[in-house]
């Protein structure tokens, strides 16, 4: 699962033979913000220089589900990218804008494929 929140970007997976979830991030401060704002039981943060996601920590599925519920309860803004700018600055907001634009391509591809069928 990818989770983009006003506090950061996270990739959450469950590794084979693990009961806990691995919460990965590209930026250490994202995991720190997750812990401070939503998931106080998040494990210590590991840094792996040879990994796709440099930073990772662990949490139980139950604790993570409570954190996601808290994140959802904090949605009180009309525009996500502007909220990211407010919390993390323009540089991060620009990156999220690029992701948004790339995902917009999915919608445009569907529209084009439907136009070709008719």
N, C-alpha and C positions, 0 to 999 in steps of 0.2 A: 504494500500500500504506500502510495505517496501522499503525504499530507503537507499542504502549504498553508501555513497559518501566519497571522500577523507577527508571530514571534520567531518564525523560521521555517525551513524546509526539512522534512524528515522522510526517510525511507524505512518502513517498518516491515520486518520479515520474521518468520519463525524458522530457524535453522533446523535441519534434521536432528532428531534425538534431543531436542531442547524443549523444555516446557515454557521457558520464558521467551519474551519477544526481544529481538535485537532492533534497537532504534538507531539508525545510522544518519549521519549528517555530513555535509561538506564543510561546515563551519562549526567550530567548537562552541562559540557563543550561542548558536541555535539550541544546542543541548542544554547549556547552562540556563537559557531562558525557559526552556521546557520544564526543567526541574524547579526553577524559582517560581514560575507562574502556575503550573498545572500538575506536575508529577514529582512531588518531593521525595518519593521512594526510588527515583531513578538511580541506578548504580553509578559508580565512578565512571568517568569518561576515559575510554581507551583511545590512543592515537596509533594508527597503523599506517606507516609510510608507503607500504606496498599494496594497499587496498583501494578499490574503487571509491568507497566512502572512507575518508581518512579518519573520521571520528565515529565512535559508537558507544552505546551504553545499553543497559538491559533493564527490563521491567516485567513484572507479571502481567498476564493478559488482563486480569481484573483491574489492576492499578492503571494500566494504560487505557482501558475502556472508560474508567472514571475521568481520566485526564481529557480524553476526547469529548466527553460530555461537558466538561468545564469549558473547553475551547468553544464548543457550540453555543453554550450559554453566554459567552462573551461577544458573540456576533451582534454588534449594535451599530454598524456602519453601512452606508449606502454603496460604497465603492471599495472593493478589497485592495486594489493597487494603491489607492490613496492612503488607506490605512497602513499598508506596508511602508509607504514613504514616511508616514508619521512616526512609526515605531522603529524603522530600520534604515531610513534614509533613501535618497534618490538612487543610489547605485543598485541597491537590492530591488527597489521598485522597477528600475529599468530591466533588470534580469527577469523579473516576473512578467513584465510587459512582453518580453520576447517569447517567453513560454506561452503566454496568452495568445500571441499572434500565431505561433506555430500550431497550437491547438485549434485556432480558428480555421486553419486549413482543413481539418477534418470535416467541419461543417460545410465549407465551401465545396469540398470534394463530393459530399453527399448531394448537395444541391445540383452540381454539374452532372453527376451520374443520373439523377432523376430527370434532368432536362434532356439528356441524351436518349432516355428510354421513350419519352413522349414524342 
